[in-house]
Amino acid sequence: ESMLKLVVLLAVFLLSVSSEVVRVALKKKDNKEFVQNLVKQAEAGGIPSVRVSDGTGSIVINDYANSQFYGPIDLGTPDQEFQMIFDTGSSDVWVASVKCGDSCGRHATYDATKSSTYVANGTDFNIMYGSGPVSGYQSIDNMKWGGLNVKSQEFAEVTDQLVSVEHIKWVNLMVF
């Protein structure tokens, strides 16, 4: 009987301790603050592969049908401009290669032979989306976006794109 009282007392104690509400304050950073912090980190050398061109920068992100958010980047030297879908769903950067046939549609293509800063990587790139696969190979080149210069950015050159592109305004993808 004393053991039962001890178990009940312990259970009441544990319930009273665990029923306490703990509040943690969260702070939402706006996009401008996020980018400013990224630029400060780059200027301080905290992001070794990023070089800031003049300490400032911005990028206009456009909304297409409330499902694709895209904006400009440049790859290579001299610049080859692409409209990229900015996405947080994976960790890939890819553009259609000049070697991609009809499967890449009418979108801009990257031509490594026109860039003096291109470095071949050649590792196979394959990714499956819900709407189909994308494949090609990895390459390295300089990238510019929003006032940031990224030296030796690894990205994929897509040579076969079976993703349905009819509903996609911009095919290239950059994710965070």
Secondary structure as the mmCIF struct_conf table of DSSP 4:
data_model
#
loop_
_struct_conf.conf_type_id
_struct_conf.id
_struct_conf.beg_label_comp_id
_struct_conf.beg_label_asym_id
_struct_conf.beg_label_seq_id
_struct_conf.end_label_comp_id
_struct_conf.end_label_asym_id
_struct_conf.end_label_seq_id
HELX_RH_AL_P HELX_RH_AL_P1 SER A 2 SER A 18
TURN_TY1_P TURN_TY1_P1 SER A 19 SER A 19
HELX_LH_PP_P HELX_LH_PP_P1 LYS A 28 ASP A 30
HELX_RH_AL_P HELX_RH_AL_P2 ASN A 31 GLU A 43
TURN_TY1_P TURN_TY1_P2 ALA A 44 GLY A 45
BEND BEND1 GLY A 46 ILE A 47
TURN_TY1_P TURN_TY1_P3 PRO A 48 SER A 49
STRN STRN1 VAL A 50 VAL A 52
BEND BEND2 SER A 53 GLY A 55
HELX_LH_PP_P HELX_LH_PP_P2 VAL A 60 ILE A 61
STRN STRN2 ASN A 62 TYR A 64
TURN_TY1_P TURN_TY1_P4 ALA A 65 SER A 67
STRN STRN3 GLN A 68 LEU A 75
TURN_TY1_P TURN_TY1_P5 GLY A 76 ASP A 79
STRN STRN4 GLN A 80 ASP A 87
BEND BEND3 THR A 88 SER A 91
STRN STRN5 VAL A 93 ALA A 96
STRN STRN6 SER A 97 SER A 97
TURN_TY1_P TURN_TY1_P6 VAL A 98 LYS A 99
HELX_RH_3T_P HELX_RH_3T_P1 ASP A 102 CYS A 104
TURN_TY1_P TURN_TY1_P7 GLY A 105 ARG A 106
BEND BEND4 HIS A 107 HIS A 107
STRN STRN7 TYR A 110 TYR A 110
HELX_RH_3T_P HELX_RH_3T_P2 ALA A 112 LYS A 114
TURN_TY1_P TURN_TY1_P8 SER A 116 THR A 117
STRN STRN8 VAL A 119 TYR A 129
TURN_TY1_P TURN_TY1_P9 GLY A 130 SER A 131
STRN STRN9 GLY A 132 TRP A 145
TURN_TY1_P TURN_TY1_P10 GLY A 146 GLY A 147
STRN STRN10 LEU A 148 GLN A 161
BEND BEND5 VAL A 163 VAL A 163
TURN_TY1_P TURN_TY1_P11 GLU A 166 HIS A 167
BEND BEND6 LYS A 169 LYS A 169
STRN STRN11 LEU A 173 VAL A 175
#
